[in-house]
Amino acid sequence: VWRQHERRGLMDGVNSTLAKGKKVIVVYPKREAGESETSHLPSAEEAYDLWHARFPGRVRLAHGGLDDATNTRSIADMREGSADILISTSLVEVG
């Protein structure tokens, strides 16, 4: 778990992981902005925009609110190497 004030360490770790040719999965507790639970945290959708701005073309999004084809494509892009960062909810943990 990374907290807001630890962002620099997180980004250093992500950059190091990517430099080694590995992939990164970032799990967020909610999928859309405005979800009541844990509302002080960004949603996966909000986070995707931030990650995509920092790592253009390298980031994919997957969560239960998206259609199956979109989630399948995001996972396939990771597997095939078209992307190396996946922003997701616990969907990625449970399949």
TORRO-372365 format. One line per 2 residues: their letters; for each residue x negated, y, z of N, C-alpha, C. Coordinates in steps of 0.2 Angstrom, whole numbers. Example, Ala and Ser with C-alpha at 12.3 -4.5 7.8 and 13.67 -1.06 7.14 Angstrom:
# TORRO-372365
as	-66:-28:39:-62:-22:39:-66:-16:39 ~ -64:-11:35:-68:-5:36:-64:0:39;
***
This chain:
# TORRO-372365
vw	-4:-6:0:0:0:0:-4:6:0 ~ -3:11:-5:-7:17:-5:-2:23:-4;
rq	-5:27:0:-1:33:2:-3:39:-2 ~ 1:44:-2:0:50:-6:-7:53:-5;
he	-9:53:1:-16:56:3:-21:52:1 ~ -20:46:-2:-25:41:-4:-26:40:-11;
rr	-22:45:-15:-22:45:-22:-29:44:-25 ~ -34:48:-23:-40:48:-26:-43:41:-26;
gl	-43:38:-20:-45:31:-19:-42:26:-24 ~ -35:27:-25:-31:23:-29:-34:23:-36;
md	-35:30:-39:-37:31:-45:-44:28:-47 ~ -48:29:-42:-55:27:-42:-55:19:-43;
gv	-50:16:-39:-50:8:-40:-47:6:-47 ~ -42:10:-49:-39:8:-55:-44:9:-61;
ns	-48:15:-61:-53:16:-66:-58:11:-66 ~ -60:9:-60:-65:3:-59:-62:-3:-62;
tl	-56:-5:-60:-53:-11:-63:-53:-11:-70 ~ -50:-6:-73:-50:-5:-81:-56:-5:-84;
ak	-62:-2:-81:-68:-2:-84:-71:-10:-84 ~ -69:-14:-80:-71:-21:-80:-67:-25:-85;
gk	-62:-22:-88:-58:-25:-93:-52:-29:-90 ~ -51:-27:-84:-45:-31:-80:-39:-26:-81;
kv	-33:-29:-79:-27:-26:-79:-24:-24:-72 ~ -20:-19:-72:-17:-16:-66:-10:-16:-66;
iv	-7:-19:-60:1:-19:-59:2:-14:-53 ~ 6:-9:-54:8:-5:-49:15:-6:-47;
vy	17:-8:-41:24:-10:-39:27:-4:-35 ~ 33:-1:-37:36:4:-34:43:1:-31;
pk	45:3:-25:51:0:-22:57:2:-25 ~ 58:7:-29:64:8:-32:63:10:-40;
re	68:9:-43:67:9:-51:69:16:-54 ~ 74:20:-51:76:26:-54:76:32:-49;
ag	75:38:-51:76:43:-46:83:44:-43 ~ 83:46:-37:89:47:-34:92:41:-30;
es	89:35:-30:91:29:-27:90:31:-19 ~ 95:30:-15:95:32:-8:89:29:-4;
et	88:23:-5:83:20:0:76:22:-2 ~ 72:23:3:65:25:2:65:31:-3;
sh	69:36:-2:70:41:-7:64:46:-7 ~ 60:46:-2:54:50:-2:48:48:-6;
lp	49:42:-9:44:39:-14:46:40:-21 ~ 42:40:-25:44:41:-32:47:34:-35;
sa	51:35:-40:54:29:-43:49:26:-48 ~ 50:20:-50:45:17:-56:46:21:-62;
ee	52:24:-63:53:28:-69:49:35:-69 ~ 50:38:-63:46:44:-62:38:43:-62;
ay	36:37:-59:29:36:-59:27:34:-66 ~ 31:31:-70:29:29:-77:26:35:-80;
dl	30:41:-80:29:47:-83:22:49:-81 ~ 20:49:-75:14:52:-72:8:47:-74;
wh	9:41:-74:4:36:-76:3:36:-84 ~ 8:37:-87:7:38:-95:4:44:-97;
ar	5:49:-93:1:56:-94:-6:55:-93 ~ -8:51:-88:-15:50:-86:-18:45:-91;
fp	-15:40:-93:-17:34:-97:-13:33:-103 ~ -13:38:-108:-8:37:-113:-9:31:-117;
gr	-4:28:-119:-4:22:-123:-5:15:-120 ~ -8:16:-113:-10:10:-110:-5:8:-105;
vr	0:11:-104:5:10:-98:12:7:-101 ~ 15:2:-97:21:0:-99:25:0:-93;
la	32:-1:-93:37:0:-88:41:-6:-88 ~ 43:-9:-82:47:-15:-82:51:-14:-75;
hg	58:-15:-76:62:-15:-70:69:-18:-71 ~ 72:-20:-66:79:-23:-67:84:-19:-71;
gl	83:-12:-71:88:-8:-75:87:-8:-82 ~ 82:-10:-84:80:-11:-92:83:-17:-95;
dd	84:-17:-101:86:-23:-104:81:-28:-105 ~ 83:-35:-105:78:-40:-105:73:-39:-111;
at	75:-37:-116:70:-37:-122:64:-32:-120 ~ 66:-26:-117:61:-21:-115:56:-24:-110;
nt	59:-27:-105:55:-30:-100:50:-35:-103 ~ 53:-40:-107:49:-45:-110:44:-42:-114;
rs	45:-37:-118:40:-33:-122:34:-30:-118 ~ 36:-27:-113:31:-24:-108:26:-29:-105;
ia	29:-35:-103:25:-40:-101:21:-43:-106 ~ 24:-44:-112:20:-47:-118:14:-42:-120;
dm	15:-36:-120:10:-31:-121:4:-31:-116 ~ 6:-33:-110:1:-34:-105:-3:-40:-107;
re	0:-45:-108:-3:-52:-110:-7:-51:-116 ~ -5:-48:-121:-8:-48:-127:-14:-42:-128;
gs	-14:-38:-122:-19:-33:-122:-17:-26:-125 ~ -11:-25:-127:-9:-19:-130:-8:-14:-125;
ad	-8:-16:-118:-7:-12:-112:-11:-15:-107 ~ -13:-11:-102:-17:-14:-97:-15:-11:-90;
il	-9:-7:-90:-6:-5:-84:1:-6:-84 ~ 4:-9:-79:11:-11:-79:14:-7:-73;
is	19:-3:-74:22:0:-68:29:-3:-68 ~ 30:-6:-62:36:-10:-61:39:-10:-54;
ts	45:-13:-53:48:-14:-46:46:-21:-45 ~ 49:-24:-39:47:-31:-37:50:-36:-43;
lv	53:-33:-48:55:-38:-54:48:-42:-56 ~ 43:-39:-56:37:-42:-58:35:-48:-53;
ev	36:-47:-47:35:-52:-42:39:-58:-42 ~ 45:-57:-44:50:-62:-44:52:-65:-51;
g	49:-62:-56:51:-64:-63:57:-61:-66;
***
